[in-house]
Amino acid sequence: MIGDHRNDVIAGAGAGLPCIFAAWGYGTPAMAEGATAVAARPEELAELLPALLARPRTGLGGAALGHRLA
């Protein structure tokens, strides 16, 4: 999950997904609390995404989620 608002961070956590807070968006830095990582610029996603996608995750019903981007 990538988002720039506290609601995005909460939604990612609720879905069992790691969340990258997009600090270049309209949210304040305080809204990043609880995010797995913070990206200051879009270019940083190239470094952050592979590590996050490689981590095992659980979500809905406790089932392991795939490593797909939809």
KEROKE-662012 format. One record per residue: residue number from 1; z, x, y of N, C-alpha, C, O in turn; chain. Coordinates in steps of 0.1 Angstrom, whole numbers, padded with zeros to 4 digits. Each point is the difference from the previous one (the first is absolute). Last residue first. Example, Ala and Ser with C-alpha at 12.3 -4.5 7.8 and 13.67 -1.06 7.14 Angstrom:
2
2; 0071; 0128; -0022; 0000; 0009; 0011; 0008; -0008; 0011; 0001; 0005; 0011; A
1; -0002; -0002; -0068; 0000; -0009; 0012; 0000; 0009; 0012; 0007; 0010; 0000; A
END
This chain:
70
70; -0078; -0015; -0051; -0008; -0013; 0001; -0004; -0003; 0015; -0006; -0010; 0002; A
69; 0021; 0053; -0037; 0000; -0004; 0014; -0008; -0013; 0000; -0012; 0001; -0004; A
68; 0040; 0021; -0039; -0012; -0004; 0006; 0002; -0003; 0015; 0011; -0005; 0003; A
67; 0016; 0019; -0045; -0002; 0009; 0011; -0013; -0003; 0007; -0008; 0008; 0003; A
66; 0044; -0042; -0031; -0011; 0010; -0002; -0001; 0009; 0013; 0007; -0003; 0010; A
65; 0040; -0020; -0027; -0012; -0003; 0007; -0010; 0011; -0001; 0004; 0012; -0002; A
64; 0039; -0031; -0030; -0006; 0012; 0007; -0013; -0005; 0007; -0009; -0006; -0006; A
63; 0048; -0029; -0002; -0011; 0006; -0007; -0005; 0012; 0008; 0000; 0000; 0012; A
62; 0035; -0033; 0000; 0004; 0013; -0005; -0011; 0007; -0008; 0003; 0011; -0005; A
61; -0005; -0053; 0031; 0005; -0002; -0014; 0004; 0013; -0006; 0002; 0001; -0012; A
60; -0027; 0008; 0054; 0001; -0014; -0004; 0004; 0000; -0015; -0008; 0004; -0009; A
59; 0010; 0043; 0022; -0001; -0010; 0010; 0002; -0014; -0007; 0009; -0001; -0007; A
58; -0008; 0060; 0003; 0002; -0013; -0006; 0000; -0010; 0011; 0003; 0003; 0011; A
57; -0023; 0051; -0019; 0006; -0011; 0008; 0002; -0012; -0009; -0006; -0002; -0010; A
56; -0006; 0060; 0010; 0001; -0012; -0007; 0008; -0011; 0009; 0009; 0004; 0007; A
55; -0039; 0037; 0014; 0014; -0004; -0004; 0000; -0013; -0008; -0008; -0009; 0004; A
54; -0031; 0029; 0017; 0003; 0006; -0013; 0014; -0004; -0005; 0003; 0002; -0012; A
53; -0020; -0016; 0055; -0007; -0007; -0011; 0003; 0006; -0013; -0001; -0007; -0010; A
52; 0018; 0028; 0049; 0006; -0013; -0002; -0006; -0008; -0012; 0007; -0007; -0007; A
51; -0025; 0050; 0020; 0014; 0001; -0005; 0006; -0013; -0003; 0007; -0002; -0010; A
50; -0050; 0002; 0031; 0000; 0005; -0014; 0014; 0001; -0006; 0002; -0003; -0012; A
49; -0006; -0010; 0059; -0004; -0010; -0010; 0000; 0006; -0015; 0005; -0007; -0009; A
48; 0004; 0033; 0051; 0011; -0008; -0006; -0004; -0009; -0012; 0008; -0001; -0009; A
47; -0039; 0031; 0034; 0011; 0007; -0007; 0010; -0008; -0007; 0005; 0003; -0010; A
46; -0040; -0023; 0035; -0006; 0007; -0010; 0010; 0009; -0008; -0002; 0003; -0012; A
45; 0014; -0028; 0051; 0000; -0008; -0012; -0006; 0008; -0012; 0004; -0002; -0011; A
44; -0001; 0018; 0057; 0011; 0004; -0008; -0001; -0008; -0013; 0007; 0004; -0010; A
43; -0037; -0012; 0047; -0004; 0011; -0008; 0011; 0004; -0010; -0003; 0006; -0011; A
42; 0010; -0041; 0044; -0007; -0004; -0012; -0004; 0012; -0009; -0001; -0002; -0012; A
41; 0044; 0008; 0042; -0014; -0002; 0003; -0007; -0004; -0013; 0005; 0003; -0011; A
40; 0042; 0001; 0011; -0002; 0000; 0015; -0014; -0003; 0004; -0003; -0006; 0010; A
39; 0033; -0008; -0055; -0012; 0008; 0004; -0002; -0002; 0015; -0001; -0011; 0005; A
38; 0043; 0006; -0044; -0005; -0004; 0013; -0012; 0009; 0003; 0000; 0012; -0001; A
37; 0028; -0032; -0046; -0005; 0011; 0008; -0005; -0005; 0013; -0002; -0012; 0002; A
36; 0025; -0016; -0032; 0000; 0012; -0008; -0004; 0012; 0007; 0005; 0011; -0002; A
35; 0020; -0053; 0026; -0013; 0004; -0005; 0001; 0012; -0008; 0010; 0008; 0002; A
34; 0027; -0028; 0022; -0002; -0005; -0014; -0014; 0004; -0005; -0002; -0002; -0012; A
33; 0008; 0001; 0064; 0011; 0001; -0009; -0003; -0006; -0014; -0004; -0012; 0000; A
32; -0024; 0013; 0041; -0004; 0008; -0012; 0012; 0001; -0010; -0002; 0005; -0011; A
31; 0003; -0026; 0055; -0005; -0009; -0010; -0004; 0007; -0013; -0003; -0006; -0010; A
30; 0018; 0028; 0051; 0011; -0006; -0008; -0005; -0009; -0011; 0008; -0002; -0010; A
29; -0039; 0022; 0041; 0005; 0010; -0010; 0012; -0006; -0008; 0001; 0003; -0012; A
28; -0035; -0039; 0033; 0008; 0011; 0005; 0005; 0009; -0011; 0000; -0004; -0011; A
27; -0048; -0024; 0011; 0015; -0001; -0003; 0007; 0012; 0007; -0005; 0010; 0002; A
26; -0044; -0018; -0002; 0008; -0006; 0011; 0015; 0000; -0003; 0007; -0004; 0010; A
25; -0039; 0043; -0032; -0002; -0015; 0003; 0009; -0005; 0011; 0005; 0008; 0008; A
24; -0006; 0037; -0028; -0010; -0002; 0010; -0002; -0014; 0004; -0008; -0003; 0009; A
23; 0036; 0018; -0046; 0007; 0002; 0013; -0010; -0001; 0012; 0004; -0001; 0012; A
22; -0001; -0018; -0063; -0010; 0006; 0008; 0005; 0000; 0015; 0000; -0009; 0007; A
21; 0024; 0010; -0058; 0000; -0006; 0013; -0010; 0007; 0009; 0001; 0012; 0001; A
20; 0002; -0020; -0056; -0002; 0010; 0011; 0000; -0007; 0013; -0008; -0009; 0002; A
19; 0029; -0003; -0054; -0006; -0004; 0013; -0001; 0012; 0009; 0010; 0007; 0002; A
18; -0006; -0023; -0058; 0003; 0009; 0010; -0007; -0004; 0013; -0011; -0005; 0000; A
17; 0022; -0033; -0036; -0009; 0010; 0004; 0006; 0010; 0009; 0008; -0003; 0009; A
16; 0008; -0040; -0029; 0002; 0011; -0008; -0009; 0012; 0003; -0002; 0008; -0009; A
15; 0007; -0052; 0031; -0010; 0001; -0010; 0002; 0012; -0009; -0008; 0001; -0010; A
14; 0037; -0008; 0047; 0000; -0012; -0008; -0010; -0001; -0012; 0003; -0006; -0010; A
13; -0004; 0042; 0042; 0012; 0001; -0008; 0001; -0012; -0010; 0004; 0001; -0011; A
12; -0038; -0003; 0043; -0003; 0011; -0010; 0012; 0001; -0009; -0002; 0001; -0012; A
11; 0008; -0030; 0048; -0010; -0005; -0009; -0003; 0010; -0011; 0000; -0004; -0012; A
10; 0027; 0018; 0048; 0007; -0009; -0008; -0009; -0006; -0011; 0004; -0002; -0012; A
9; -0024; 0029; 0044; 0009; 0008; -0008; 0008; -0009; -0010; 0001; 0003; -0012; A
8; -0028; -0023; 0044; -0008; 0006; -0010; 0008; 0009; -0010; -0002; 0000; -0012; A
7; 0023; -0021; 0050; -0004; -0010; -0011; -0009; 0006; -0010; 0001; -0004; -0012; A
6; 0011; 0030; 0050; 0011; -0002; -0010; -0003; -0010; -0011; 0004; 0002; -0011; A
5; -0045; 0023; 0034; 0010; -0009; 0004; 0011; -0001; -0010; -0003; 0002; -0012; A
4; -0041; 0020; 0008; 0005; 0005; 0013; 0011; -0009; 0005; 0003; 0000; 0012; A
3; -0027; 0015; -0064; 0002; -0010; 0011; 0006; 0006; 0012; 0005; 0012; 0000; A
2; -0024; -0006; -0055; 0000; 0007; 0013; 0002; -0011; 0010; -0008; -0009; 0001; A
1; 0015; 0016; -0058; 0000; -0009; 0012; 0000; 0009; 0012; 0008; 0010; 0001; A
END
